[in-house]
Amino acid sequence: AWHVTRQLKMTFFVILVSCLFGSFVFAEEKDKINVHLVAHTHDDVGWLKTVDEYYYGADKNIQDAAVQYILDTVMDELGKNKDRKFIYVEMAFFIRWWNEQTDDLKEKVKQFVKNGQLEFINGGWCMNDEASTHYNAIIDQMTVGLTFIEKTFGKEARPTIGWHIDPFGHSAVQASLFSQMGFDGFFFGRIDYDDKQFRLNTSTMEMIWRGSQSLKEGSDIFTGVLYNKYRAPDGFCYDARCTDGIPIQDDPNLFDYNVDERVDAFIKYANEQAKHYSTNNIMMTMGADFNYGNARMWFKNLDKLIHYVNKNGSVNVMYSTPSMYLEYVHHANSLYKIKTDYFFPYADQPWSFWTGYFTSRPGLKGYIRRCNNHLQACKQLEAIHNGFPDNKPSSMLLKKGMAVAQHHDAVSGTEKQHVANDYAKRLHIGEVECRDVMSTALNNLAVKKDAKAMDLKFCEYLNISVCPHSETGNFNLVVYNSLAREWNWYLRFPVKSPKISVLGTDGKMLPVQIFCVSNATMNVRRNMSIVIYEAVVDISSSPIPPLGYSVFTVRSSHGNMSYPKPVKNRIPMDDITISNEYYQVEFDGVSGQIKTIKNVMTGIQTTVNQSFYWYNSSTGKNINSSQASGAYIFRPNSSNVYPVNSYGSNAKIINVYQNDMVSEVHQFFTSWLTQVVRLYKRIPAIEMEYTVGPIPIKDKHGKEIISRFDTDLSSDSVWYTDANGREMQKRKRNYRPTWKYNNTAPVAGNYYPVNSRIFIRDENKKTQFTVLNDRSQG
């Protein structure tokens, strides 16, 4: 158990709240249930509509939601009654609204913040996803929002509560990050239905979450599961969007007077909720998605509700906020259990595991990860340059584009197509401006070295081997290293001719090897380029310094430039082996699949078979559940997998390249799925690049594509995945650490988010098999 008063941050929190609520006096009644009504709206930063459409209220035929009117009417209503309180979360919307307001209204809003009527909760640019996000992207999006709050309203307005009421599962790293940000509490609405029932039965809806195995108690944060997700109790939603709300009709001279009935229903609900929490304080969320478009409806009824319930005297009701609620809970001086694991995967009912979004829209997930890398480099060079004037390019557009993309309906891949396009557009606009930042900063560094200024162009489409600037003949290649260590791997870029030479920073020739662009890549890029060659350059003799750049000179060569021809191009054939100093990979000559992998350094050899399969998506038409598989929920109609081709799981090895720098095996599984397996010399990793799509659907079968590795390692049903690119988490098949798992979905219920790596380990053989991925998957 964990005692609240032992937490140092809680002691600090008492001091902080005293500053936030200068006139605050405890309204707690110790012999009654204290009901904290939290007026709130949950405003998705894009989902069915784009972030701009949601702000202005465009396209009502898609969804009737307009954030500008929510904030307009809330501020108007707060000014009518100083007892009223409201919380707001998504700074991506608030800053749009703020910039449109008069100075007089801005001063009124600042006063609302100062007297505790308006409280910023969470405070990030969005309410980020917790499964598909990388930790530094989470930090960046929180920084953009929190910086605005501090600059506009002062340090006393800094949020102290994490508020993730809608994300579909919760990560231990997210809890740890909130704790490290100085937050005192973390509240959310969605946990597994079985886990929630267990917590309701045992009155453990609140706990201390120790999110970091390395930081231990330094990562502790008070955590609470909301009783009704984040909605108001049935019958007490007073929004125009609600269909079940019953207004309080309190004129006895009119028909349908219902005060007594409404008060009794509310008290009954409060007493039932209080059974499941350990103090005499409970929090009721009074709001939902895009509520308070007409705040008058809400506050007029909430005023009446508070008045008449308190007049009854059975419970004590008040306007409140999550931070105020936590102060009351702290004052109760209770004991809480410590949680050290996670809240993944999330299921809201049997056969409905929200594990599909771990992989939905993999193209967008990959682009977001690439933009994250680009942003880190852009910020570095911006700092090295000591910033730029306000009218000059900056990293802010990409920061905001990345911040919006961390939303739980963005990087998750659960948004509509035109919204996904909007996210990508914002990222691209930010990238373009960051290129100006990087060009200016690099040229400034060049001038300091007495070098000539450079007209820098960027290669945007290297993932499909397209770069018009490197396809023209002679050019200089500028490479920036954003790492804090020297980088000496390989450069790979498209070229017009196989006859080129590359000079390092010292003017000496570097080893170059020319390859043909794979057929799969040429199909993906369509008519964007006709170049068929790629150059691979070994820069080990001319490494790029940490946080520095190097210029490589590429020139056309008139000599005889050889490039590797395929040594094998059909099956059946003999087994094929490629190797470097670290690994030896053997391919079966008949199946075309990887057969064994040997660690050359240790001599350990493991049987490994890798191939591609698909699960048949459920349409929802069965006796167990009507739930279909989709962007959110992964639900195969059975545990059976099917090979992606018609001749079993075999692959045709269509090309094998072997030379002194890199070896490649090109595998053809089917017309819509191919893979290249690479081994670079000096590099302690095996690279596997697969190209999937378009996935055929004419057979009316939905297909959930997987890459499966079969090994001879015994892992005892245990594996490990990273959490948000940070600490590793232990997973066990058909098992949950803190409650009894109801195994209704043996496939989907065992999928977990994988941001950057996953491994299995054979303790007896002392062997570990690790896969690292370039984007979030599951």
QUIWO-V299668 format. One record per backbone hydrogen bond with DSSP energy under -0.5 kcal/mol. NH is the residue of the N-H (numbers start at 1). CO is the residue of the C=O. If there is no record, write none. Layout:
# QUIWO-V299668
[[NH,CO] [NH,CO]]
This chain:
# QUIWO-V299668
[[2,336] [4,2] [4,334] [6,3] [7,4] [8,6] [10,7] [11,7] [12,8] [13,9] [14,10] [15,11] [16,12] [17,13] [18,14] [19,15] [19,16] [20,16] [21,17] [22,19] [22,20] [24,21] [30,28] [32,29] [34,280] [35,33] [35,316] [36,34] [36,282] [37,35] [37,318] [38,36] [38,284] [39,37] [40,38] [40,286] [42,288] [43,41] [44,42] [46,44] [47,49] [54,50] [55,51] [56,52] [57,53] [58,53] [62,59] [63,59] [65,63] [67,54] [68,55] [69,66] [70,66] [71,67] [72,68] [73,69] [74,70] [75,71] [76,72] [77,73] [78,74] [79,75] [80,77] [81,77] [81,78] [84,81] [86,117] [87,39] [88,119] [91,89] [91,124] [92,125] [93,90] [94,90] [95,91] [97,93] [98,94] [99,95] [100,97] [101,98] [106,102] [107,103] [108,104] [109,105] [110,106] [111,107] [112,108] [113,109] [114,110] [115,111] [116,113] [117,112] [118,112] [119,86] [119,117] [121,88] [121,119] [122,161] [123,121] [125,141] [128,126] [129,406] [135,724] [137,134] [138,134] [139,135] [140,136] [141,137] [142,138] [143,139] [144,140] [145,141] [146,142] [147,143] [148,144] [149,145] [150,146] [151,147] [152,148] [153,149] [154,149] [154,150] [157,154] [158,155] [162,185] [164,187] [165,163] [169,167] [170,343] [175,171] [176,172] [177,173] [178,174] [179,175] [180,176] [181,177] [182,179] [183,178] [184,160] [185,160] [186,222] [187,162] [188,224] [189,164] [191,189] [193,347] [196,192] [197,193] [198,194] [199,195] [200,196] [201,197] [202,198] [203,199] [203,200] [204,199] [205,276] [207,223] [208,337] [209,207] [209,221] [210,208] [210,339] [211,209] [211,219] [216,212] [218,215] [219,216] [220,217] [221,209] [222,184] [223,207] [224,186] [225,205] [226,188] [226,224] [229,226] [230,228] [231,228] [236,233] [238,236] [242,239] [246,235] [247,245] [249,247] [250,248] [252,250] [254,251] [257,254] [258,249] [259,249] [262,258] [263,259] [264,260] [265,261] [266,262] [267,263] [268,264] [269,265] [270,266] [271,267] [272,268] [273,269] [274,270] [275,271] [275,272] [276,273] [277,274] [282,34] [284,36] [285,283] [286,38] [286,284] [287,285] [290,42] [291,288] [295,292] [297,294] [298,294] [299,295] [300,296] [301,297] [302,298] [303,299] [304,300] [305,301] [306,302] [307,303] [308,304] [309,305] [310,306] [311,307] [312,308] [313,309] [316,33] [317,315] [318,35] [320,37] [325,321] [326,322] [327,323] [328,324] [329,325] [330,326] [331,327] [332,328] [332,329] [333,329] [333,330] [334,329] [336,2] [339,208] [343,170] [348,352] [349,352] [352,349] [354,346] [354,352] [355,353] [356,632] [357,632] [358,355] [359,356] [360,356] [365,361] [366,362] [367,363] [368,364] [369,365] [370,366] [371,367] [372,368] [373,369] [374,370] [375,371] [376,372] [377,373] [378,374] [379,375] [380,376] [381,377] [382,378] [383,379] [384,380] [385,381] [386,383] [387,382] [392,389] [399,395] [400,396] [401,397] [402,398] [403,399] [404,400] [405,401] [406,402] [406,403] [407,404] [408,127] [410,407] [411,405] [411,407] [412,407] [413,410] [416,47] [420,416] [421,417] [422,418] [423,419] [424,420] [425,421] [426,422] [427,423] [428,424] [429,425] [430,426] [431,427] [432,428] [433,429] [434,430] [435,431] [436,432] [437,433] [438,434] [439,435] [440,436] [441,437] [442,438] [443,439] [444,440] [445,441] [446,442] [447,443] [448,444] [449,445] [449,446] [450,447] [451,446] [456,454] [460,458] [461,466] [464,461] [465,462] [466,461] [470,467] [471,467] [471,468] [474,472] [475,554] [477,552] [478,476] [479,477] [479,550] [481,548] [482,480] [487,544] [491,537] [493,535] [495,533] [496,470] [500,498] [501,555] [503,553] [504,508] [507,504] [510,502] [513,536] [515,534] [517,532] [522,518] [523,519] [524,520] [525,521] [526,522] [528,525] [529,526] [533,495] [534,515] [535,493] [536,513] [537,491] [538,511] [539,489] [539,537] [542,539] [544,487] [547,481] [547,483] [548,481] [548,545] [550,479] [552,477] [552,550] [553,503] [554,475] [554,552] [555,501] [555,553] [557,499] [561,559] [562,560] [564,514] [567,656] [573,589] [576,587] [578,585] [580,583] [584,598] [585,578] [586,584] [586,596] [587,576] [588,593] [592,588] [595,586] [596,586] [597,606] [598,584] [599,604] [600,582] [600,598] [601,582] [603,599] [606,597] [608,595] [608,606] [609,710] [611,708] [613,706] [614,642] [615,704] [617,615] [617,702] [618,635] [622,620] [622,625] [629,618] [630,633] [634,353] [635,633] [637,616] [642,614] [644,612] [645,648] [650,647] [651,591] [652,668] [653,651] [654,652] [654,666] [655,666] [656,568] [657,664] [663,679] [664,657] [665,677] [666,655] [667,665] [667,675] [668,652] [669,667] [669,673] [670,673] [673,670] [674,691] [675,667] [676,689] [677,665] [678,676] [678,687] [679,663] [681,661] [683,680] [684,682] [685,683] [687,678] [687,685] [689,676] [690,688] [691,674] [693,672] [700,697] [702,700] [704,615] [705,703] [706,613] [708,611] [708,706] [710,609] [710,708] [711,709] [712,607] [715,713] [718,715] [719,731] [720,759] [721,729] [722,757] [723,727] [724,722] [726,723] [729,721] [731,719] [733,717] [735,732] [743,741] [744,742] [749,745] [750,747] [751,748] [752,778] [754,777] [758,771] [759,720] [760,769] [762,767] [763,761] [766,762] [767,762] [769,760] [770,768] [771,758] [773,756] [777,754]]
